[in-house]
Amino acid sequence: MRAIAVGLALVAILTVGFFMGVMGQLGYEDTPFLPGQKWRIHDSKRPQPPVVAPASIPGNPPSDAIILFDGKDLSKWRSAWTGGPARWKVENGYMEIVPGTGDIQTVEEFGDCQLHIEWMIPEDVKGSGQGRGNSGIFLMGRYEIQVLDSYENRTYADGMAAAIYGQYPPLVNACRKPGEWQTYDIIWIAPRFEGEKLVRPGYLTLIHNGVVVHYHTPIMGLTRHRRLPTYQPHPPVGPLRIQDHGFRVRFRNIWYRPLKGYDGEPEWRDLTFVVFPDLPRPQSSAK
């Protein structure tokens, strides 16, 4: 019996040693290649992603974020109307629209990104519908996400808070009361053009106050009031613009992270038909 026990113990030790050795490997060189890629499953040569330190406080910028507004000044912004200095008020860690001074936009231009922005409708807001704390956040200066007091305030659905203006209402109304800070966390994939031709629409994912309200939604084109959205060719980067719609709205903690593709590729690309080449492709409606 003792010999059997010793034998079993030895098998257990060897088994554990084997699995520990396997688990300690950095990968394999004899596994199948992934569809449409140069990498094998668990490829030992596949590059490691860069390290990014997350913020210690949720919502604050991670280590690789580019800060657009830190609550101190508007040095990274300018008037979208004149190109001169931005004339909004800065105090207590936020900027506030000074009605009549015009839209402002970032000096920096960017495309595909993760964007974080916080906003507040002041507690003393008055009015109803679109006349209640109205502003807008324009990605690349063209594609508007609506800012509005939509807490117990009805308006047309594609013009409420977190709507892609004139195109899609949010999936749900996640608005907080006036006087409370709200967050937009945005994943933006910018449209691409080849000359005058659109070859990829823009895609938007939006999380409002921790709630998903749009996910990988294809943008129809420039956002407009009472007009159909259409695309107009433009560069792959553009400024972030915030609208002066005549209401005192506050903004703070604005930052973004440029987004790239997997394994250091310069940009995101749709891998659907690379991974699944036999899927039926959408048919053009053009005749």
N, C-alpha and C positions, 0 to 999 in steps of 0.2 A: 504493500500500500504506500509505504514511504517513497519507494522508487517511482510509483505512478504520480504521486503528488509533486515530486521534484521535477518529473518530466513535464507535467502540466504547467508548473511554474516557469520552466524554461521556455516552453512554447509561448506562454503569455508575455514573457519579457521580450522574446524575439519579435512577436507580433506587434507589441507596442513600439518597439524600436523601429520596425519597418514603417508603421504608419507615421511615426514622428518624423522619420526621414523623408517620407513622401510629402508630409505637410510642410516641411522646411524647404522643399524645392522652390525655386523661383519660377517654375513653369516647365513646359514640355516642348519637345521638338519633333514628336512623332504623332501628333494628333491631327485631325482633319482641318483643312482650311475653312474659315468662315465664308459664307456666300458673298461673292463680290469683293472680297478683301484679300490683302496679302498676309493676314495674320491667321495663325492657327488658333484653335481653342486652347486657352491657357498658355498662349505663346510666351516663352521665356524672353524673347527678344522684343516684345511689344513695349514701347516707351511708357514710362511711368508718368501719370498726370502731374502737373506742377502742384505744389503744396500751397493752399490758401488757408489762412487762419480765420475762422469765423469770428464775428463780433461776440464779445462777452454778453452784450445786451441785445436781445432780438430786435431786428430793425436797424441797428447801427451798421455802418459800412464794414465789410470784411477787409482783409489786409490788402487786396488788390483792387479795391474800388477807387474810382476817380470821383472826388468830391466836387459837386456842382454848387452846393450851398451848405455852409457849416454854421449858419446863424450869426455870422459876424459882419459880412459886407456883401455887396453885389459886384465885386471885382470880376467875377466870371460871367457876368451878364451884361447885356446892353439893350438899348431900346430897339425893338423890332421895327419901329416906324422911322426912326431917324438914324440909327446906327450909333448914336451917342450914348452917354451913360444912362443906365437904368435908373428911374426916378421913383421907384417904390420905397416904402418905409421899411427900415430894419430896426427891430427892437426885441428885447427879451428872447433872442434866439430864433425869431421867425422873420420872414418878410411879409409885408401886407400890401395889397394893391392900393394905390392911390388913384381913385377913379379919375379918368380923363388923361392920365399920363401915358397911356398906351401899353400894348403888349410888350413883354420883354422876352429875350431869347438868349441862349448860351452862346458864348464866344466859341466854345468847343463844338465840333460837329462829330457825330457818330452814327453808326447804323445798327447792326445786330447787337442787342444788348439785353442785360438784366437791369431794370431801372426801379429805383425805390423813391417814392415821394410821399410826403405827409401834408395834409391840408385840413383846414378848419373853417367852417362858416361861423362868424361871430354870433354869440348868444342873442344879441339884440336885433337879429335879422328880421326884416319885415317883407311883406309882399307874398305872392303866391305863384305857382306854376314856374315858368322860366324866369320870373322876376324875383327869385329868392336865392341869393348867393350864387349867381351864375358866373362861371369861369370855364376854362378849358385847358387841357394839356395836349399840345400838338407835337406828336412824334415827328421828328425830321421837319418840323415847321408846317406839316401838311395833314396829318391824320389825327383827328381829335378824339380824346377821351373826355367825356363831359364831367365837369365839376358843378354840383348843384346841391342845395338842401333838398334831399328827397325823403327826409324823415316826416312822414305824415303830410306829404305835399305832393299832389298829383300833377302830372304833366303828360305830354305824349311820351310813350314808352321808350322810343329811341332817342329821347332827349333828357332822360333822367340821369342821376349820378351813376357813373361807371358805364354808361352807354358808349358804344362806338357811334359817335353822333350821326344821326340820320341813316344808320345802317342796321345796327343790332342793339336791342335792349340788353341789359345784363340778365343772366339766367335767374338771378334773385335780387331783391333789394336788400343790401347789407348795410344801409346807411345808418350812421349814428346821429344822435341829436346835435343841433347847433351848439357850439361851445365845446364840443369834444373833438379830439384829433382823430383823423381818419387816415388810413394807409392805402396806397396803391402799390402793389408789387407786380411788375410788368415784365413779361418775356416778349421781346420784339424781334421778329425776323423781317428785315427790310425787303421791299420788292426789288427785283432785278430787271434790267432792260438790256436789250441788244439793239442799239440804235433807237428807233422809235417804237420797237416792238416789246411788249411786256412778255417776259419769259418765266417769271415767277411772281405771284402776288405777295403782298406783305401778309404776315401771320402774327396774330396777337393772342397772348394768354395774359389774363388779368386776374389778380387776387385782390379783392377789396375787403379790408379788415379781416384778413385770414380766410375769406370765403372765395372760392373759385366762381367767377362770374362770366368769363370767356375762356375757352381753351382751344388753342391752335386754330383760331377763327380766321378765315381768309378775308382780308380787307378788300372792299369793292373798288376803292379808289379814293381820291381826295374827298374829305368830308365837307359837305356843303349844307346850307340852309335852304330847304324847299327845292332842291335840285338833285338830280341823279348823280351819284358818285362816278367819276371817271378817272382813269389814270393818265397822267402826263409824265413823260420821261424825265428823270432827274438823277443826280449822282447817287451812289450807294451810301452817302453820309449826309447828315443835315443837322441843324440845331434843335434843341428842345425849346419850344416856345410856350409861354403861359399867357393866357388871355386876360386883358383888362376889359371886362364887360360892364363896367360901371358899378361894381359891387366890391365891398371890402372883404376879401378872402385872404386867408393867411396860408403860408407854405413854409415848411422846414424840412431838414434832414433829407436833402436831395443828393443822390449819388447813383452812379451806374458802373457796370462792369461790361467791357466788350465781350461778346460771345464769339467763339471760334468753333471749328469742327473737332471731331474726335482725332486723337493722335497728332495734335498740332496742326491739322489742316487749317488753312486761313479763314474758312467760313463754313457755316452750316450748309449741308446739302441733303436733299430728300433721298433717303436710301430705300424707300418703299420698293421700287421696282428693281433695285439691285439685289435686295435680300429675297424678294418674291417676284422673280421675273415672269412667272406664269399667271400672275393676277391680271384680270382684264383691265385695260387702261380706259380712263374716261374718254368718251367720244365727243369731239367738237360739235357744237350745235350749229356751226356756220354751214351754209349751203352754197 
